Amino acid sequence: MAVRFDVITLFPELFAPFQTVGVTRRAFETKAVDVRLWPLRDFAEGVYRRVDDRPFGGGPGMVMLVEPLVRCLSAIRSDQDAAAAPRLPVVLFSPAGKPLTQQRVQQLAEGPGAVLVCGRYEGIDQRFIDAHVDEEISLGDYVLSGGELPALTLIDAVTRLQPGVLHDAASHEQDSFSDGLLDCPHYSRPEVLDWPADGNERGVDAAVPPVLMSGHHAHIARWRREQQLRITALRRPELIELARARGELSKHDEHFLSQLTL
């Protein structure tokens, strides 16, 4: 069954190029991921098709109105019913939401999809959130102009996990966060770089790490694991503690970590 995303947005044109480029394109072409755009102004009334107004209590910015959002969501529900689709949860992108994680992406990739609400302006009338939103998601502790970029991010993350999207089905299994840690470094040809005179400002070793050229799969696997541990301990130590709490670190992992000088 396809993963379906119904996107409520004021700027549907932002999504069109995304569906025609890159490795995820085939998911949209085959409808493995079905993205349906719902321009919010189509559900606004009046000459100016207003979707926002000043906030009660004063203050800067404008607030998105409930009525156009409800009409749009009602149209989405009718369309889902006509397609015999399940009732999809409503997701709002908001700084107040829980941070998006790979685990949540995996859950969404294995589910039927969601209605994605892309807010704009100062925010959305809280009554719509209380009445209809099932989950609020944030990309991080910063504020964007609207929810379109988070929606694109979520759709991309979910799409690349669909069967047949990536050339190597095991590729995403080695991604950062897939096993709770950051990914290890990767190298390709040539084996030894011929750096130009001004091409190596930091004195980086020109050669690929010898273990990767050894053909010894166990040694390569150990090296990659140790690099994962090293990079994660250096950049995201809290992920090490979470992996430890879940019992996911082996005795070798713990010994290697104990020898690290960060």
C-alpha positions in Angstrom: 0.0 0.0 0.0 1.3 3.5 -0.9 2.3 6.0 1.8 0.0 9.0 1.3 0.7 12.6 2.3 -2.0 15.2 2.0 -0.2 18.6 2.3 -2.1 21.7 3.4 0.0 24.7 2.2 -0.1 28.2 1.0 2.7 27.5 -1.4 2.1 24.3 -3.4 4.6 25.4 -6.0 7.4 24.7 -3.6 6.7 20.9 -3.8 6.6 20.4 -7.6 10.3 20.4 -8.4 11.0 18.1 -5.4 9.0 15.3 -7.0 10.9 15.3 -10.3 14.6 15.1 -9.2 16.9 12.7 -7.4 16.7 9.0 -6.4 13.3 9.5 -4.7 11.7 10.5 -8.0 10.8 6.9 -8.8 8.7 6.6 -5.6 6.5 9.5 -6.8 6.3 8.2 -10.4 5.2 4.7 -9.2 2.9 6.2 -6.5 4.8 4.3 -3.8 4.6 7.7 -2.1 1.5 9.6 -3.1 1.7 13.4 -2.3 -1.4 15.4 -2.8 -1.2 19.2 -2.5 -4.1 21.2 -1.1 -3.7 25.0 -1.6 -5.3 26.6 1.4 -6.5 29.7 -0.4 -8.8 27.5 -2.4 -10.8 27.0 0.8 -10.8 30.7 1.9 -13.8 33.0 1.3 -14.2 36.6 0.2 -12.6 38.6 -2.5 -9.2 38.5 -1.0 -9.3 34.8 0.0 -7.9 35.6 3.5 -6.5 32.9 5.5 -5.1 34.9 8.4 -6.1 37.8 10.7 -4.7 39.8 13.6 -4.3 38.0 17.0 -6.6 38.7 19.9 -4.8 40.3 22.7 -2.6 42.3 20.4 1.0 41.6 19.4 3.0 41.2 16.2 2.3 38.9 13.3 -0.9 37.3 11.9 -2.7 34.1 12.9 -4.0 31.5 10.4 -7.8 31.2 10.6 -9.7 28.1 11.6 -12.4 28.1 9.0 -10.2 27.7 5.8 -8.2 25.0 7.6 -11.3 23.1 8.6 -12.8 23.3 5.1 -9.6 22.1 3.6 -9.3 19.2 6.0 -12.9 18.2 5.4 -12.2 18.1 1.6 -9.1 15.9 2.4 -11.2 13.5 4.5 -13.8 13.2 1.7 -11.1 12.5 -0.8 -9.6 9.9 1.5 -13.0 8.2 1.9 -13.6 8.2 -1.8 -10.2 6.4 -2.3 -11.0 4.0 0.6 -7.9 5.2 2.3 -7.5 5.0 6.1 -8.1 8.0 8.3 -4.7 9.6 8.3 -3.3 11.5 11.4 -2.9 15.2 11.2 0.7 16.5 11.7 1.5 20.1 12.3 5.1 21.4 12.0 5.8 23.7 14.9 8.7 24.7 17.1 6.6 23.4 20.0 6.6 19.9 18.5 8.7 16.9 19.4 12.0 16.7 17.4 11.8 14.6 14.3 13.9 11.4 14.7 14.9 8.6 12.4 12.8 6.3 14.6 9.7 8.4 13.9 10.6 8.6 10.2 10.8 4.8 10.2 7.4 4.5 11.8 5.8 6.8 9.3 7.5 5.0 6.4 5.8 1.8 7.6 2.4 3.4 8.0 -0.3 4.7 5.7 0.9 8.4 5.7 -0.4 11.6 7.3 -2.0 15.0 6.6 0.8 17.6 6.8 -0.2 21.1 7.9 2.2 23.8 6.8 1.7 26.8 9.1 2.7 30.3 8.2 2.8 33.7 9.9 2.8 33.9 13.7 1.0 30.6 14.0 -2.3 28.7 13.7 -5.4 29.4 15.8 -5.0 27.1 18.8 -8.6 25.9 18.4 -7.8 24.1 15.2 -4.7 22.5 16.8 -6.8 21.3 19.8 -9.6 20.0 17.6 -7.7 18.3 14.8 -4.0 18.0 15.2 -2.7 14.6 16.4 1.0 15.3 16.4 3.3 18.3 16.4 6.8 17.9 14.9 9.8 20.2 15.0 13.0 20.0 13.0 15.0 21.6 15.7 15.3 24.5 18.1 15.0 27.3 15.5 12.1 29.0 13.7 11.4 28.8 9.9 9.1 31.0 7.9 6.6 28.2 7.4 6.0 24.4 7.5 6.8 23.7 3.8 10.5 23.0 4.4 9.8 20.6 7.3 7.1 18.9 5.2 9.6 18.4 2.3 12.2 17.1 4.8 9.7 14.6 6.3 8.5 13.4 2.9 12.0 12.9 1.6 13.1 11.0 4.8 10.1 8.7 4.5 10.4 8.3 0.7 14.0 7.1 0.7 13.0 4.2 3.1 10.4 2.8 0.7 11.3 -0.5 -1.1 13.0 0.0 -4.4 13.8 3.7 -4.0 17.5 3.5 -3.3 19.7 1.5 -5.7 21.0 -0.6 -2.8 18.2 -1.7 -0.5 20.7 -2.0 2.4 21.9 1.6 2.0 19.6 3.2 4.5 20.4 0.5 7.1 23.8 2.1 7.4 22.6 5.7 7.7 23.3 7.8 10.7 20.8 7.1 13.5 19.6 3.8 12.0 21.4 1.9 14.8 21.3 4.9 17.2 24.8 6.1 16.3 26.2 8.5 13.7 27.6 7.0 10.5 31.2 6.1 9.9 33.4 8.0 7.3 33.3 6.8 3.7 36.0 6.8 1.0 36.1 6.2 -2.8 38.6 6.3 -5.7 41.4 7.1 -6.1 43.2 5.1 -3.4 45.7 7.9 -3.0 44.8 11.5 -3.9 47.2 13.7 -5.9 46.4 16.9 -4.0 46.9 20.2 -6.0 49.2 22.7 -4.4 46.4 24.6 -2.6 43.9 21.6 -2.3 44.9 20.3 1.1 44.9 23.2 3.6 44.6 21.0 6.6 47.2 18.4 5.7 44.7 15.5 5.3 46.2 12.1 4.6 46.0 11.5 0.9 45.5 7.8 1.2 42.4 5.8 2.0 42.7 4.0 5.4 44.6 0.8 4.8 42.0 -1.4 6.5 39.4 -0.5 3.9 41.8 -1.9 1.2 42.6 -5.1 3.1 39.6 -7.2 1.9 39.3 -8.5 5.5 35.5 -8.0 6.1 35.7 -8.6 9.9 38.5 -6.0 10.3 36.6 -3.5 8.1 33.4 -4.1 10.1 35.3 -3.5 13.3 36.9 -0.3 12.0 33.6 1.1 10.9 32.0 0.3 14.2 34.9 2.0 16.1 34.6 5.1 13.8 30.9 5.3 14.5 31.6 5.2 18.2 34.4 7.7 18.0 32.4 10.3 15.9 29.3 9.8 18.0 31.2 10.2 21.3 32.8 13.4 20.0 29.8 15.0 18.4 26.7 13.5 20.0 27.7 12.0 23.4 24.1 11.8 24.5 23.5 9.1 21.8 26.2 7.0 23.3 24.4 7.2 26.7 21.1 6.3 25.1 22.7 3.3 23.3 24.2 2.2 26.6 20.9 2.5 28.4 19.3 0.3 25.8 22.0 -2.3 26.2 23.2 -1.9 22.6 27.0 -1.5 23.4 29.1 -4.6 23.4 32.1 -5.2 25.7 34.4 -4.3 22.8 32.4 -1.1 22.3 32.8 -0.1 25.9 36.5 -1.0 25.9 37.1 1.1 22.8 35.2 4.1 24.3 37.2 3.8 27.5 40.4 4.3 25.5 39.2 7.3 23.6 40.7 10.7 24.3 38.2 13.3 23.2 
